[in-house]
Structure formats: structure tokens, C-alpha cells
Amino acid sequence: MLADTPAQKDRIFLILTGVWLFTALFLFGNPVILDYLHPPKFVILGEENRSNARPYLGILAVLGLACVLGFSRLAKPRFRLPAGVPKWLAWLPAAWLGWQLLSFLQTENQAMSLATVIHFASCLAPFYLGLFVLGRMRLAKLALWGAALGLLLNLADACVEKFGGLEQTRDSIIAEIESGKLDPEKVSAKARESTGAIPPEIEKEIAALPPETAAKVRQLPLELVKRMYSTRLYGHMFYPNALAGVILLLLPVSLALLLGQARWGRLRFTLALGLAVVGLACLYWSGSKAGWLIAIVLLGAWFLHWPLSNKLKLGLAGAAMVLGLAGFAVKYADYFDRGATSVGARFGYWRAAAQTAMEEPLLGTGPGTFQLAYKRHRAPDAEPTRLTHNDYLQQASDSGWPGFALYAAFVGWTAWVLARRRMDDPVRMAARLGLLAWVLQGFVEFGLYIPASAWPAWLMLGWLLAEPPNRFDKSAATE
């Protein structure tokens, strides 16, 4: 049979986990409250008949099979925590999910909250899979190749966008408008929530079109017009900042996996160098300002891992910070001169989330319903949003202060435990750097709500927590 021996069962489990991670990064780069409605890259055009619910449920079934096979491999007692993991820390995510379910009972929108709660439950599955199963397997890191390949696919797609893909997409939309296949007045109402004027630099390009075509382009939703003329890359993700998030999360561990292939000889160094260059270039081309700053932090943290004297390590980390911030200031000087509109918008989102949490302090408005709460608090001229752009504050708004406290306590204390833990394995050290980026980006983005970034992050969180403080205590297998 296919899985007669324990080794064969382990191999199938790792393959299933890798396929699940790869598919997540290929298909599920949308926020979960949209993923049930539209496939990736078709959110704005509003193709209502192209639901992504079936593929989503299908990949959850793959995750379920991996969980069944993985947990069936555990020796008794099945759920004995690895050494060095506090019980309360291990079960905090379950308590957080329980509070989300309580909040769901009084939600303002059942469909949004149901999608969100299912997603949160799907995040806990890989966390406990990493904690109880991957953490006890010598070959656990093989499953991460699925995430690395998914990242490579995103980078390849982003490079295509950079070198003509974005222009081809824009020309295709304009051609459909001119031929009558696309009627601007019939574009989904969901895409017409954004208000405001077309930016001057985009208006200049639209004015160069034939007058009749230009008039029709101006009738399109503002968000679609901005995306059509944007030079920022997003790969298979929902938008450029989400691409930056998966690069920061997965590029370090992907490089470590490549460099660890000693049998490949010098080829592995060439491949790793190429991946690093392409990954950092796509991060730069994504235009993510927070991504740039987080990359500086990761670079400084990476220098601190070097086997050098403390003074030299601190000097290198400090120099990296100074050079990175100087480059950031030069690159985005014009952005701050124009008033840093996205920063101001985020402060508006966060203020609305805090106000909602004050009004509904116990259970919030329901998981995933910030969009509804924001409508009550936003300024008349403010742009709409579906998410808070802060994973932590969204917990307070959606599920009250207890939901915020449970999630923040888990993420914060886990980060503290992992930061203090000594790690000698390059893949685990790289995974820790990627998770640091994910935790930091959670203050300004919504990676928790995007399966492509949330699932790998939760899996690696559980896996790293399972690493014993004394590396010699690690068992050889799950048995």
C-alpha cells in the first residue's frame, strides 16, 4: 500500500503539508472575507459568478487530511507538550478562538463572521500541527519547501508584472472598454466604495487616450483606476503590501533551505544569491514603506546572529539601520511631502477601531466586521476599508478587549519566548526572523486575515515553539 510503514506515512504527511502551503500562496492571497466571493486578482472587476469558496474548502480538506495523518502518528500520550512550552501559552490560541465564537453569536453580519471564524480555526490547525507533530520530526523542514516554492511563484509573477505585465493588463482593460465588452457603468457596486478624485499623475496618462475612451476610463471605480495605472507589484497577493508581507515572512527561510542543500555544491550559493536579489528587488518594487522598514529591522537582527564580538555585531546592525533609514528617507521624500496619505488613513482606521472597542468592550461587533463599524465612525471624505490595517486593534473592534488581550498575549509572549531561545539550526533561525517580520507587519497590515501569509506563519510558530530549549532533547521521530 501507499503508506504501510511509519516512514511512508511521514512522507505523505510532509507532502500534503507542502502542497497545502504551496496552494495557499498560489490561490489564497485575498483577505478571507473576500476569498469566499472572488478569486485572486478579480476583486475589483467584480466578476460575481467566480466564487472561490470551493477551492478554499478544498484546500481546507487537504489541511484536514494532513492533520489526521499527522496526529495519528503521535505516540501516547498524544498531546503531551514539548519540553519548555508553558501550558497556558500553548492553549491561549484555543481560548482566543473560543472568544471569537462567543463574539460570533452576536455579530452584526453573520456571513462575514462565519468566514472569519472558519479561517481562524484553520489557523489553529497548522499551529497545533507544528507544535505536536512537526516539532517531533527530523525531516519537518521539508514541508516548508511548499511555502518556498509558493514564494518563488509569487516572485516570478511579480517579475512578469514589472517587465510588461502591468502594462499589458492595463491595455487589455482599455481594449475591452473600447470594444464594448466592458461597460464601466456595470462594474460591481462593491468596487465603487472608494471616493475622491483621480490623482493628477494618473489623470495626465488618461488624458493621453482618445477622448471617448478617456471619458469611459474616468467612469470606472477609483480603486480600479489607481490599480490600472499603478507600478507597484503584487504577484498573486491581494495588493502590494501583502506581497511584501509574504516576502519578509518566507524569503529568509527559503534562503536557508537552499543553502542547506550541501549536495548541490556551489550551485546552492548561486541559487540563493539569485533568490535574494529577486526577492529584495520585488520587495522594493512593491513600494511597501512598512516592508522597507521591517526589512531594515530583520537585517539588523540577522547581524546579531553572526559569530562575532558583541561590539562588532552591534556596530554592523547600527550601520545597517542608518543606511537603510537614509535610503528610505531619500526614496519616500516626495511621499511625505505630499502628506503621507496612507499613514493618515491608517490613523483613521485605528481611531475607529478604538472607538468601536469602547462602545462594544466585551464582544465587539463580530469577527471580520470592522467594515461595518468603520462606516459609523469614518469622516465623510475618508476612504472606506474592509479591515483595520492592524491585526491587534481589529481584535479589539471585532471581539472586544478580551479578544484583543488573548491574541496580543499569545503573539507577544510567543515572540518573547522565541527571542530568548538559543537556536543553532539556520532554517529555524531564518523562520524566527520571518516570524518577527510577520508580527511587526501586523501593526500596520492585516496578514492574519490572508491565508497565504497566516497559514505559514502559524505553522512555523508551532514548529519553533516545539523546539526544545536544550537541542539535545529532541527526539528522532514522532513515535
C-alpha positions, -999 to 999 in steps of 0.1 A, spaced: 0 0 0 9 37 -3 15 42 34 23 8 50 53 19 71 57 48 96 83 64 73 59 63 43 32 79 64 55 106 75 65 112 39 28 115 28 21 139 57 50 162 47 39 161 10 3 170 20 16 199 42 38 212 14 10 210 -11 -13 229 12 13 257 18 21 260 -19 -15 262 -29 -22 288 -2 5 311 -17 -8 304 -52 -45 308 -48 -54 324 -14 -38 358 -13 -71 376 -7 -84 386 28 -107 358 39 -138 380 39 -133 384 1 -120 349 -7 -154 334 -4 -167 359 -30 -139 363 -56 -108 346 -69 -75 364 -66 -69 393 -89 -106 397 -98 -118 415 -67 -120 449 -84 -136 439 -117 -164 423 -98 -169 390 -116 -196 379 -92 -201 344 -107 -165 334 -100 -167 323 -64 -136 310 -47 -154 291 -20 -150 256 -34 -112 258 -39 -110 273 -4 -129 244 12 -109 220 -10 -76 232 4 -90 231 39 -98 194 32 -61 189 23 -52 205 56 -77 182 74 -61 151 59 -26 163 69 -39 168 105 -55 134 106 -24 117 93 0 138 114 -18 134 147 -23 96 140 15 93 141 18 106 176 28 82 204 9 82 236 1 104 254 -9 121 222 -10 157 233 20 159 256 35 193 252 72 196 241 96 205 268 99 242 276 64 252 263 42 267 291 8 251 291 -11 284 292 9 297 262 1 265 242 -36 268 248 -40 306 245 -49 303 208 -77 279 217 -91 304 243 -88 332 217 -108 311 191 -134 303 218 -139 340 224 -143 346 187 -171 320 187 -188 339 216 -185 371 196 -199 353 165 -232 347 184 -240 384 184 -223 395 152 -236 423 130 -230 403 99 -232 365 100 -216 358 66 -185 379 73 -181 365 108 -186 329 97 -159 332 70 -136 348 96 -142 322 123 -136 293 98 -104 310 88 -93 315 124 -100 278 131 -79 269 100 -50 289 115 -51 270 148 -49 237 129 -14 243 115 -3 259 148 -10 227 167 2 206 138 36 224 141 36 222 179 27 185 183 38 169 150 64 188 130 83 197 162 89 159 167 101 151 132 136 153 120 125 160 84 99 186 94 117 214 74 109 195 42 73 207 44 85 243 42 96 237 7 60 241 -3 60 276 11 93 283 -6 80 272 -40 49 293 -34 71 323 -28 91 316 -60 58 316 -80 48 349 -65 82 364 -73 81 351 -108 46 366 -113 58 399 -98 87 400 -122 64 395 -151 43 424 -139 74 445 -136 86 438 -171 54 445 -191 27 425 -173 11 456 -156 11 475 -189 -5 445 -207 -32 442 -181 -40 480 -184 -40 478 -222 -63 448 -220 -88 466 -199 -87 496 -222 -92 474 -252 -123 458 -236 -137 492 -229 -132 503 -265 -147 471 -279 -177 474 -256 -170 441 -238 -165 461 -205 -191 487 -196 -178 509 -168 -213 516 -156 -218 478 -149 -188 473 -128 -197 457 -94 -210 481 -68 -186 466 -43 -158 482 -63 -174 517 -61 -169 523 -24 -138 545 -28 -144 582 -32 -122 611 -42 -105 625 -73 -82 607 -97 -46 616 -88 -30 642 -111 -3 619 -124 -29 593 -134 -52 619 -149 -23 630 -171 -20 595 -186 -57 591 -190 -59 624 -209 -35 610 -235 -61 584 -245 -87 591 -272 -114 614 -257 -142 588 -258 -120 562 -242 -107 586 -216 -143 595 -206 -152 559 -201 -120 552 -181 -129 580 -157 -163 563 -151 -145 533 -136 -143 529 -99 -114 550 -84 -97 520 -69 -97 502 -103 -82 533 -120 -55 535 -94 -46 498 -98 -46 501 -136 -20 528 -135 0 517 -105 36 505 -110 36 486 -77 38 448 -79 15 424 -61 22 389 -75 -6 365 -65 -14 386 -35 -44 409 -28 -22 440 -31 14 451 -29 18 453 8 6 417 11 33 407 -14 58 425 8 45 406 38 50 371 23 85 381 10 95 392 45 80 361 61 93 334 37 124 348 20 147 341 50 136 305 54 137 299 17 173 311 15 182 289 45 166 258 28 186 264 -3 219 270 15 213 238 35 214 216 4 251 206 7 247 180 -20 241 208 -46 277 221 -41 283 257 -52 251 257 -72 232 263 -40 251 296 -33 243 308 -68 206 300 -65 204 316 -30 221 347 -43 197 349 -72 167 344 -50 179 370 -25 184 396 -53 150 389 -69 132 388 -35 147 421 -24 140 437 -58 104 426 -56 101 440 -21 115 473 -33 92 473 -64 62 465 -42 65 501 -29 57 489 7 71 515 31 65 494 61 81 465 43 113 485 38 114 495 75 108 459 86 135 447 63 159 470 80 150 455 114 155 420 100 189 429 86 200 443 120 186 412 137 205 390 112 238 407 120 232 399 157 233 362 149 268 364 135 296 347 155 314 380 162 321 401 192 291 420 206 306 454 198 312 444 162 277 429 158 261 460 173 282 482 150 271 463 119 235 463 129 236 500 137 253 508 103 226 487 85 199 507 103 214 540 95 220 532 58 185 517 54 168 547 70 188 571 49 177 552 17 141 552 30 142 589 36 155 596 1 132 572 -17 100 584 0 108 621 4 81 630 -21 56 608 -4 60 626 29 60 660 11 25 651 -2 13 644 33 17 607 37 -19 600 29 -18 562 36 -4 569 71 -32 594 78 -58 569 66 -44 542 89 -47 565 119 -83 570 109 -89 532 108 -72 527 142 -92 555 158 -124 540 145 -113 506 159 -106 520 193 -139 539 193 -158 507 184 -140 487 212 -150 514 237 -187 511 226 -186 473 224 -159 464 250 -169 428 258 -177 410 225 -172 437 198 -192 438 166 -184 403 154 -153 386 138 -144 403 105 -170 431 107 -147 461 110 -160 474 77 -195 479 92 -182 495 123 -159 518 103 -189 532 84 -203 546 116 -170 564 126 -152 574 95 -150 610 83 -172 619 53 -142 623 30 -123 593 43 -117 562 21 -136 531 30 -119 500 42 -128 464 50 -100 458 75 -83 478 103 -48 475 89 -38 465 124 -44 428 133 -42 436 170 -67 465 171 -90 446 148 -94 420 176 -105 448 200 -130 461 175 -144 428 163 -143 407 195 -139 432 224 -110 438 247 -108 402 259 -103 391 223 -75 417 219 -59 407 252 -59 369 243 -44 375 209 -19 401 219 -8 380 249 -2 349 227 17 368 200 37 389 224 47 361 248 55 337 220 77 363 204 95 368 238 100 330 243 114 325 208 136 356 211 152 342 242 157 307 229 191 297 215 189 283 180 218 267 161 199 255 131 199 280 102 164 271 90 149 277 124 168 310 129 156 321 94 120 311 103 123 332 135 134 362 115 104 358 92 80 355 121 94 387 136 86 404 103 50 390 104 45 401 139 57 436 132 37 440 100 6 430 119 7 465 135 1 482 101 -14 455 79 -39 425 80 -17 395 74 -38 375 99 -67 376 76 -49 365 44 -45 327 43 -13 329 22 6 347 50 -14 335 81 -11 297 75 27 295 70 32 319 100 10 298 124 26 266 113 61 280 119 50 294 152 40 260 165 71 243 150 95 267 166 78 266 200 82 228 199 119 231 196 133 221 230 154 247 249 181 220 250 185 209 214 199 176 225 165 167 240 149 165 205 136 131 197 142 114 164 107 110 152 70 113 161 69 79 177 
